[in-house]
Amino acid sequence: MMKKFIAPLLALLVSGCQIDPYTHAPTLTSTDWYDVGMEDAISGSAIKDDDAFSDSQADRGLYLKGYAEGQKKTCQTDFTYARGLSG
């Protein structure tokens, strides 16, 4: 009698652990080219040309504005001091 309940119970428990692959799928959002430019400048990367981007919708103007802003930040004394402390 007990064996009749073990198999269905085990099947129920195992199926309850199944992961739906679509619940953890990344959501596609548009790229913030201003932030990309700023991060490149702060990290010390050279300005990227259009061929470096895999996105045909890349906004070069926003990227360059962000890059310029990132360069300004790297020249601020408190930023360079904090970066030096972080190693």
N, CA, C and O atoms as CSV, one atom per row, in Angstrom:
chain,resi,resn,atom,element,x,y,z
A,1,MET,N,N,0.824,-1.189,0.000
A,1,MET,CA,C,0.000,0.000,0.000
A,1,MET,C,C,0.870,1.256,0.000
A,1,MET,O,O,0.572,2.224,-0.699
A,2,MET,N,N,1.943,1.233,0.785
A,2,MET,CA,C,2.820,2.388,0.907
A,2,MET,C,C,3.554,2.676,-0.402
A,2,MET,O,O,3.819,3.835,-0.723
A,3,LYS,N,N,3.885,1.622,-1.163
A,3,LYS,CA,C,4.604,1.787,-2.418
A,3,LYS,C,C,3.763,2.527,-3.449
A,3,LYS,O,O,4.313,3.194,-4.325
A,4,LYS,N,N,2.445,2.421,-3.363
A,4,LYS,CA,C,1.563,3.110,-4.307
A,4,LYS,C,C,1.639,4.625,-4.118
A,4,LYS,O,O,1.421,5.385,-5.062
A,5,PHE,N,N,1.944,5.052,-2.915
A,5,PHE,CA,C,1.994,6.486,-2.633
A,5,PHE,C,C,3.395,7.074,-2.837
A,5,PHE,O,O,3.537,8.271,-3.088
A,6,ILE,N,N,4.416,6.243,-2.731
A,6,ILE,CA,C,5.786,6.747,-2.828
A,6,ILE,C,C,6.105,7.228,-4.242
A,6,ILE,O,O,6.661,8.315,-4.404
A,7,ALA,N,N,5.769,6.451,-5.263
A,7,ALA,CA,C,6.092,6.829,-6.638
A,7,ALA,C,C,5.410,8.139,-7.050
A,7,ALA,O,O,6.087,9.033,-7.557
A,8,PRO,N,N,4.077,8.285,-6.847
A,8,PRO,CA,C,3.455,9.564,-7.217
A,8,PRO,C,C,3.976,10.738,-6.380
A,8,PRO,O,O,4.126,11.848,-6.890
A,9,LEU,N,N,4.248,10.492,-5.109
A,9,LEU,CA,C,4.763,11.553,-4.249
A,9,LEU,C,C,6.155,11.986,-4.708
A,9,LEU,O,O,6.460,13.179,-4.741
A,10,LEU,N,N,6.986,11.026,-5.058
A,10,LEU,CA,C,8.322,11.329,-5.550
A,10,LEU,C,C,8.249,12.100,-6.871
A,10,LEU,O,O,8.994,13.058,-7.073
A,11,ALA,N,N,7.358,11.685,-7.764
A,11,ALA,CA,C,7.186,12.386,-9.039
A,11,ALA,C,C,6.711,13.819,-8.815
A,11,ALA,O,O,7.156,14.736,-9.505
A,12,LEU,N,N,5.825,14.010,-7.871
A,12,LEU,CA,C,5.321,15.341,-7.555
A,12,LEU,C,C,6.432,16.226,-6.996
A,12,LEU,O,O,6.546,17.395,-7.365
A,13,LEU,N,N,7.241,15.674,-6.116
A,13,LEU,CA,C,8.340,16.444,-5.534
A,13,LEU,C,C,9.385,16.832,-6.577
A,13,LEU,O,O,9.873,17.962,-6.580
A,14,VAL,N,N,9.721,15.909,-7.449
A,14,VAL,CA,C,10.726,16.186,-8.476
A,14,VAL,C,C,10.207,17.217,-9.478
A,14,VAL,O,O,10.955,18.101,-9.895
A,15,SER,N,N,8.954,17.114,-9.861
A,15,SER,CA,C,8.413,18.078,-10.825
A,15,SER,C,C,8.258,19.458,-10.200
A,15,SER,O,O,8.252,20.462,-10.913
A,16,GLY,N,N,8.136,19.520,-8.893
A,16,GLY,CA,C,8.044,20.811,-8.216
A,16,GLY,C,C,9.358,21.563,-8.235
A,16,GLY,O,O,9.375,22.777,-8.030
A,17,CYS,N,N,10.459,20.870,-8.476
A,17,CYS,CA,C,11.776,21.499,-8.515
A,17,CYS,C,C,12.175,21.925,-9.921
A,17,CYS,O,O,13.270,22.452,-10.118
A,18,GLN,N,N,11.321,21.710,-10.881
A,18,GLN,CA,C,11.635,22.077,-12.254
A,18,GLN,C,C,11.672,23.593,-12.388
A,18,GLN,O,O,10.814,24.292,-11.849
A,19,ILE,N,N,12.659,24.092,-13.101
A,19,ILE,CA,C,12.806,25.533,-13.302
A,19,ILE,C,C,12.265,25.898,-14.675
A,19,ILE,O,O,12.600,25.268,-15.678
A,20,ASP,N,N,11.439,26.907,-14.703
A,20,ASP,CA,C,10.926,27.424,-15.966
A,20,ASP,C,C,12.000,28.329,-16.562
A,20,ASP,O,O,12.344,29.342,-15.954
A,21,PRO,N,N,12.542,27.992,-17.736
A,21,PRO,CA,C,13.644,28.788,-18.284
A,21,PRO,C,C,13.245,30.216,-18.640
A,21,PRO,O,O,14.113,31.080,-18.759
A,22,TYR,N,N,11.976,30.478,-18.810
A,22,TYR,CA,C,11.556,31.815,-19.211
A,22,TYR,C,C,11.399,32.767,-18.032
A,22,TYR,O,O,11.292,33.977,-18.234
A,23,THR,N,N,11.382,32.256,-16.821
A,23,THR,CA,C,11.251,33.158,-15.680
A,23,THR,C,C,12.557,33.865,-15.378
A,23,THR,O,O,12.548,34.919,-14.744
A,24,HIS,N,N,13.682,33.313,-15.815
A,24,HIS,CA,C,14.976,33.922,-15.547
A,24,HIS,C,C,15.615,34.478,-16.812
A,24,HIS,O,O,16.808,34.784,-16.817
A,25,ALA,N,N,14.851,34.610,-17.868
A,25,ALA,CA,C,15.391,35.139,-19.111
A,25,ALA,C,C,15.668,36.630,-18.950
A,25,ALA,O,O,14.874,37.342,-18.334
A,26,PRO,N,N,16.779,37.108,-19.492
A,26,PRO,CA,C,17.082,38.539,-19.367
A,26,PRO,C,C,16.089,39.374,-20.168
A,26,PRO,O,O,15.625,38.966,-21.232
A,27,THR,N,N,15.781,40.523,-19.644
A,27,THR,CA,C,14.900,41.431,-20.369
A,27,THR,C,C,15.768,42.330,-21.231
A,27,THR,O,O,16.768,42.878,-20.768
A,28,LEU,N,N,15.386,42.474,-22.458
A,28,LEU,CA,C,16.158,43.286,-23.380
A,28,LEU,C,C,15.736,44.739,-23.254
A,28,LEU,O,O,14.575,45.085,-23.472
A,29,THR,N,N,16.679,45.571,-22.903
A,29,THR,CA,C,16.418,47.001,-22.815
A,29,THR,C,C,17.401,47.708,-23.726
A,29,THR,O,O,18.438,47.155,-24.094
A,30,SER,N,N,17.070,48.911,-24.075
A,30,SER,CA,C,17.968,49.654,-24.940
A,30,SER,C,C,19.214,50.062,-24.154
A,30,SER,O,O,19.161,50.250,-22.939
A,31,THR,N,N,20.316,50.192,-24.852
A,31,THR,CA,C,21.585,50.546,-24.234
A,31,THR,C,C,21.622,52.036,-23.955
A,31,THR,O,O,21.215,52.841,-24.792
A,32,ASP,N,N,22.106,52.402,-22.790
A,32,ASP,CA,C,22.289,53.811,-22.453
A,32,ASP,C,C,23.699,54.199,-22.896
A,32,ASP,O,O,24.668,53.973,-22.172
A,33,TRP,N,N,23.805,54.778,-24.075
A,33,TRP,CA,C,25.101,55.061,-24.678
A,33,TRP,C,C,25.877,56.124,-23.917
A,33,TRP,O,O,27.107,56.134,-23.956
A,34,TYR,N,N,25.182,57.014,-23.229
A,34,TYR,CA,C,25.845,58.011,-22.392
A,34,TYR,C,C,26.623,57.305,-21.279
A,34,TYR,O,O,27.789,57.615,-21.035
A,35,ASP,N,N,25.969,56.355,-20.608
A,35,ASP,CA,C,26.625,55.609,-19.530
A,35,ASP,C,C,27.774,54.749,-20.050
A,35,ASP,O,O,28.798,54.607,-19.382
A,36,VAL,N,N,27.606,54.178,-21.236
A,36,VAL,CA,C,28.672,53.357,-21.819
A,36,VAL,C,C,29.909,54.221,-22.058
A,36,VAL,O,O,31.027,53.811,-21.747
A,37,GLY,N,N,29.703,55.417,-22.612
A,37,GLY,CA,C,30.822,56.328,-22.844
A,37,GLY,C,C,31.493,56.744,-21.553
A,37,GLY,O,O,32.720,56.797,-21.469
A,38,MET,N,N,30.683,57.042,-20.540
A,38,MET,CA,C,31.241,57.456,-19.254
A,38,MET,C,C,32.059,56.327,-18.629
A,38,MET,O,O,33.154,56.564,-18.120
A,39,GLU,N,N,31.538,55.115,-18.665
A,39,GLU,CA,C,32.256,53.972,-18.092
A,39,GLU,C,C,33.561,53.706,-18.833
A,39,GLU,O,O,34.568,53.361,-18.215
A,40,ASP,N,N,33.546,53.864,-20.160
A,40,ASP,CA,C,34.773,53.671,-20.931
A,40,ASP,C,C,35.837,54.686,-20.526
A,40,ASP,O,O,37.003,54.332,-20.357
A,41,ALA,N,N,35.438,55.947,-20.372
A,41,ALA,CA,C,36.401,56.984,-19.999
A,41,ALA,C,C,36.945,56.752,-18.598
A,41,ALA,O,O,38.149,56.872,-18.372
A,42,ILE,N,N,36.074,56.422,-17.662
A,42,ILE,CA,C,36.502,56.218,-16.280
A,42,ILE,C,C,37.434,55.013,-16.163
A,42,ILE,O,O,38.367,55.015,-15.360
A,43,SER,N,N,37.173,53.986,-16.970
A,43,SER,CA,C,38.023,52.791,-16.906
A,43,SER,C,C,39.328,52.968,-17.673
A,43,SER,O,O,40.205,52.106,-17.614
A,44,GLY,N,N,39.464,54.086,-18.398
A,44,GLY,CA,C,40.698,54.350,-19.133
A,44,GLY,C,C,40.715,53.775,-20.530
A,44,GLY,O,O,41.765,53.757,-21.173
A,45,SER,N,N,39.586,53.308,-21.015
A,45,SER,CA,C,39.516,52.759,-22.369
A,45,SER,C,C,39.557,53.883,-23.399
A,45,SER,O,O,39.091,54.993,-23.143
A,46,ALA,N,N,40.113,53.586,-24.550
A,46,ALA,CA,C,40.125,54.554,-25.645
A,46,ALA,C,C,38.720,54.684,-26.216
A,46,ALA,O,O,37.888,53.790,-26.061
A,47,ILE,N,N,38.466,55.806,-26.877
A,47,ILE,CA,C,37.163,56.002,-27.521
A,47,ILE,C,C,36.982,54.921,-28.576
A,47,ILE,O,O,37.878,54.667,-29.381
A,48,LYS,N,N,35.828,54.298,-28.563
A,48,LYS,CA,C,35.531,53.241,-29.532
A,48,LYS,C,C,34.937,53.851,-30.800
A,48,LYS,O,O,34.183,54.822,-30.747
A,49,ASP,N,N,35.291,53.265,-31.925
A,49,ASP,CA,C,34.661,53.706,-33.163
A,49,ASP,C,C,33.381,52.912,-33.390
A,49,ASP,O,O,33.089,51.968,-32.655
A,50,ASP,N,N,32.627,53.296,-34.402
A,50,ASP,CA,C,31.325,52.671,-34.646
A,50,ASP,C,C,31.428,51.172,-34.903
A,50,ASP,O,O,30.506,50.424,-34.577
A,51,ASP,N,N,32.535,50.728,-35.482
A,51,ASP,CA,C,32.690,49.301,-35.783
A,51,ASP,C,C,32.838,48.453,-34.520
A,51,ASP,O,O,32.595,47.247,-34.553
A,52,ALA,N,N,33.235,49.074,-33.408
A,52,ALA,CA,C,33.423,48.327,-32.159
A,52,ALA,C,C,32.096,47.952,-31.515
A,52,ALA,O,O,32.038,47.021,-30.711
A,53,PHE,N,N,31.038,48.664,-31.861
A,53,PHE,CA,C,29.728,48.386,-31.279
A,53,PHE,C,C,28.997,47.357,-32.127
A,53,PHE,O,O,28.997,47.439,-33.355
A,54,SER,N,N,28.385,46.406,-31.475
A,54,SER,CA,C,27.631,45.383,-32.201
A,54,SER,C,C,26.178,45.803,-32.384
A,54,SER,O,O,25.350,45.013,-32.838
A,55,ASP,N,N,25.873,47.039,-32.033
A,55,ASP,CA,C,24.501,47.541,-32.107
A,55,ASP,C,C,24.406,48.569,-33.223
A,55,ASP,O,O,25.079,49.599,-33.187
A,56,SER,N,N,23.577,48.291,-34.203
A,56,SER,CA,C,23.417,49.234,-35.312
A,56,SER,C,C,22.692,50.499,-34.881
A,56,SER,O,O,22.711,51.499,-35.598
A,57,GLN,N,N,22.056,50.466,-33.720
A,57,GLN,CA,C,21.324,51.621,-33.205
A,57,GLN,C,C,22.175,52.450,-32.237
A,57,GLN,O,O,21.635,53.272,-31.496
A,58,ALA,N,N,23.482,52.249,-32.233
A,58,ALA,CA,C,24.358,52.970,-31.301
A,58,ALA,C,C,24.255,54.468,-31.544
A,58,ALA,O,O,24.309,54.933,-32.683
A,59,ASP,N,N,24.106,55.214,-30.457
A,59,ASP,CA,C,24.012,56.673,-30.534
A,59,ASP,C,C,25.397,57.249,-30.249
A,59,ASP,O,O,25.784,57.422,-29.093
A,60,ARG,N,N,26.123,57.538,-31.300
A,60,ARG,CA,C,27.510,58.005,-31.188
A,60,ARG,C,C,27.601,59.329,-30.435
A,60,ARG,O,O,28.532,59.536,-29.657
A,61,GLY,N,N,26.648,60.219,-30.658
A,61,GLY,CA,C,26.650,61.512,-29.979
A,61,GLY,C,C,26.538,61.369,-28.472
A,61,GLY,O,O,27.281,62.004,-27.724
A,62,LEU,N,N,25.605,60.529,-28.025
A,62,LEU,CA,C,25.454,60.297,-26.585
A,62,LEU,C,C,26.692,59.619,-26.004
A,62,LEU,O,O,27.125,59.941,-24.897
A,63,TYR,N,N,27.251,58.690,-26.752
A,63,TYR,CA,C,28.460,57.999,-26.298
A,63,TYR,C,C,29.590,59.000,-26.072
A,63,TYR,O,O,30.270,58.952,-25.047
A,64,LEU,N,N,29.791,59.909,-27.034
A,64,LEU,CA,C,30.869,60.887,-26.920
A,64,LEU,C,C,30.624,61.876,-25.785
A,64,LEU,O,O,31.567,62.286,-25.109
A,65,LYS,N,N,29.361,62.266,-25.569
A,65,LYS,CA,C,29.043,63.155,-24.442
A,65,LYS,C,C,29.351,62.461,-23.115
A,65,LYS,O,O,29.926,63.067,-22.210
A,66,GLY,N,N,28.970,61.199,-23.004
A,66,GLY,CA,C,29.259,60.442,-21.795
A,66,GLY,C,C,30.750,60.251,-21.589
A,66,GLY,O,O,31.240,60.305,-20.461
A,67,TYR,N,N,31.472,60.028,-22.680
A,67,TYR,CA,C,32.922,59.854,-22.595
A,67,TYR,C,C,33.578,61.137,-22.088
A,67,TYR,O,O,34.460,61.095,-21.230
A,68,ALA,N,N,33.142,62.274,-22.623
A,68,ALA,CA,C,33.689,63.565,-22.188
A,68,ALA,C,C,33.400,63.805,-20.707
A,68,ALA,O,O,34.262,64.289,-19.973
A,69,GLU,N,N,32.196,63.467,-20.274
A,69,GLU,CA,C,31.842,63.634,-18.858
A,69,GLU,C,C,32.678,62.705,-17.979
A,69,GLU,O,O,33.096,63.090,-16.887
A,70,GLY,N,N,32.917,61.497,-18.448
A,70,GLY,CA,C,33.756,60.559,-17.707
A,70,GLY,C,C,35.189,61.050,-17.587
A,70,GLY,O,O,35.830,60.857,-16.553
A,71,GLN,N,N,35.699,61.691,-18.652
A,71,GLN,CA,C,37.045,62.259,-18.589
A,71,GLN,C,C,37.114,63.381,-17.562
A,71,GLN,O,O,38.102,63.507,-16.839
A,72,LYS,N,N,36.063,64.197,-17.498
A,72,LYS,CA,C,36.032,65.278,-16.503
A,72,LYS,C,C,36.073,64.703,-15.090
A,72,LYS,O,O,36.759,65.230,-14.213
A,73,LYS,N,N,35.333,63.617,-14.880
A,73,LYS,CA,C,35.302,63.007,-13.542
A,73,LYS,C,C,36.667,62.465,-13.147
A,73,LYS,O,O,37.069,62.575,-11.989
A,74,THR,N,N,37.384,61.879,-14.108
A,74,THR,CA,C,38.686,61.303,-13.775
A,74,THR,C,C,39.709,62.373,-13.436
A,74,THR,O,O,40.734,62.073,-12.824
A,75,CYS,N,N,39.449,63.614,-13.821
A,75,CYS,CA,C,40.377,64.709,-13.515
A,75,CYS,C,C,40.057,65.388,-12.188
A,75,CYS,O,O,40.804,66.269,-11.763
A,76,GLN,N,N,38.991,65.012,-11.535
A,76,GLN,CA,C,38.641,65.622,-10.252
A,76,GLN,C,C,39.502,65.010,-9.147
A,76,GLN,O,O,39.716,63.798,-9.110
A,77,THR,N,N,39.983,65.855,-8.261
A,77,THR,CA,C,40.898,65.419,-7.205
A,77,THR,C,C,40.288,64.355,-6.307
A,77,THR,O,O,40.943,63.361,-5.994
A,78,ASP,N,N,39.045,64.551,-5.891
A,78,ASP,CA,C,38.431,63.574,-4.985
A,78,ASP,C,C,38.222,62.224,-5.655
A,78,ASP,O,O,38.294,61.185,-4.999
A,79,PHE,N,N,37.962,62.237,-6.959
A,79,PHE,CA,C,37.787,60.976,-7.687
A,79,PHE,C,C,39.108,60.223,-7.765
A,79,PHE,O,O,39.162,59.023,-7.499
A,80,THR,N,N,40.170,60.933,-8.130
A,80,THR,CA,C,41.464,60.258,-8.248
A,80,THR,C,C,41.963,59.782,-6.885
A,80,THR,O,O,42.609,58.738,-6.791
A,81,TYR,N,N,41.670,60.534,-5.839
A,81,TYR,CA,C,42.054,60.123,-4.486
A,81,TYR,C,C,41.313,58.839,-4.092
A,81,TYR,O,O,41.920,57.899,-3.579
A,82,ALA,N,N,39.996,58.807,-4.336
A,82,ALA,CA,C,39.200,57.620,-4.004
A,82,ALA,C,C,39.644,56.420,-4.831
A,82,ALA,O,O,39.682,55.294,-4.335
A,83,ARG,N,N,39.972,56.663,-6.072
A,83,ARG,CA,C,40.433,55.568,-6.923
A,83,ARG,C,C,41.778,55.031,-6.432
A,83,ARG,O,O,42.027,53.826,-6.469
A,84,GLY,N,N,42.631,55.930,-5.977
A,84,GLY,CA,C,43.917,55.508,-5.430
A,84,GLY,C,C,43.756,54.684,-4.158
A,84,GLY,O,O,44.490,53.721,-3.936
A,85,LEU,N,N,42.795,55.066,-3.327
A,85,LEU,CA,C,42.547,54.313,-2.096
A,85,LEU,C,C,42.012,52.915,-2.380
A,85,LEU,O,O,42.298,51.967,-1.649
A,86,SER,N,N,41.225,52.799,-3.460
A,86,SER,CA,C,40.629,51.499,-3.773
A,86,SER,C,C,41.636,50.542,-4.404
A,86,SER,O,O,41.371,49.344,-4.511
A,87,GLY,N,N,42.768,51.054,-4.816
A,87,GLY,CA,C,43.824,50.185,-5.340
A,87,GLY,C,C,43.824,50.176,-6.801
A,87,GLY,O,O,44.648,49.497,-7.415
